[in-house]
């Protein structure tokens, strides 16, 4: 670990120090400890994150240290006077231990990896056979083509495997059964190195063996690790809306609803959208054209969603997918353009 990745812990309380050191050990880091305000000011600028304990927070705030990112105030009890001190220090979080220890572990882990959170995008089919998995794979692949660290997550255990869709089923690496029961923090860099990579894209999918359920806790751990080690995560999400599905959608900055342009699909998409509105931060529409459809504009109007892209059907694409060439093989100009529109909307430029 380089010097800039070392946290600073500010406290003269031995009990609080033991609690914070235990959590630092959980993420594999040894912090610098400042037992007074003078020592805290010396290490203030260089630390990757500053954990200010409640015993010294008011005194440190009175000394008016320079504002910086990555300040967290913690305590086993949080008296009312701690809040003005936290505001004066520019604290991003005020955490009570041990109840909020998971949040402190996440903050320490993020500082260790030295990365901002990746952009998480969920893709959901508004109707059966909408092509959501194909669009999710194409979007992740297009992001990788821009030089972005891209991760495709298969959140549908009954979907047949996104690695098959992407032509990467023979590539060695972790699959969901290897991480299905994960709890706590997962190293972002270790996850990135262990996943199968094909055509510049990392994929977390299912193997062909016995089906293993992935609970919301495991999904949360994997997504948190992915957000520390990738630039974009694209998750192909089923229309089940169980706890695991909800975990993905709740953490996504954008949920994309993929819907064919016909009346029956519109009815189905309306019901799916009703479920999404309870959880999703934002929903956008991608339509797939038909020779005799009702049109993308009418779909967007009826659903009340912004139209992100309109994808023309490609008769050659199913054969290309069956041959293992992936969703951007062959004559896929419309699909490529749709992915470009979504990436531009998200503001994800080439790395």
Phi, psi and omega in degrees: 000135180279169187296329183287347182266013183265126178286161173244127177248125184249108178191151170244009181264114184297323181293314178297319180299317179299319180297314183290320178297324178297319180287326174297319179297329181295334178254007174076037181227143175251116185276166165276136181249128176248119185265002177209172185294321181299314179295324179296318181293328179294322183260007189299312188285326190276338186293146177288329177207146178245119177257107182260118180278157190299333184293327182251357183301313180298318179295318180294322178296323179295334180277357174051062176292159181299139178296140179208163175278161173079037176253129179233133176256131182228158176190156175282336168223148185238091179296157182304328182290351182286334186291315174300323178294318179297319178296316180297327180277352183072032183296137177277334179215149169239116191239137175261131180256141009268357188300326183258023185296330177298322179292323178290321176299317178298317180297317178296318181295319178298318179294324178296314182287339175067029182232149170285163179296140174290162175277119179259124180239128175259139178238126184231138174280132178282346179204164177298137179071023183288338184092022182295319180296319178297317180292320178300314179296318180294321180295315178296320180292321178295323177295319177297324178295339175275001181087010179275144173288110191242134179236128175255121182250124177270102181264010182244099183294342181256014186270358178094353176096113178291336177296328175293316178301322184271355181075026184240020184294339180271355181281131182286150178152178182293143168240174183305320179302337180284339184233012188297335183246026181291137173227153178077198186282136172248135179295125180297315182292321178296319178299314182299320181287333185272342184282151175297139176235133181214129181057035178080006184241131173271142183226135170246107186230197183252152173271187183263009183271203181300139183287127177245127178289142175250117181274173184297328181295315179295318179299318180298317181295316181293316179296321179297318177294317178298323181289342177270348188231359178233165175269326179216140172240126175248122182248125174273112192247133177284170181267036181271326179056045171273189184297323181291316177299316181297324178301318180292310185296321181295332183266352183281141175283337179210134171250125182258123177261118181259124187222130171293152185273068172215163192297316182296321178294326178297318178297317178295316182297328178298320179289319178298317181297324177302321177289320182295323184298337180288339191232319191289139176290324179200143182234134175233160187249134168237125180253155175243123189286154170231162182296328179231064181261180181265356174095145184292321183296318179293321176301313181296321180294314182293325180275344181069037183238150173290137179274113181274322183195157175234122186252125175281142177294142181238112184295336182275345186296316179304321179293321179295322179292318179297329180278357178083021182273348179089167188285348180254017178276152173074211185275083185235035185301318181296318179294318177298316180296321178298318177296320178299318180298318181292315179298321177294320178299323178283350181074028181265101180271169178300141181287000000 
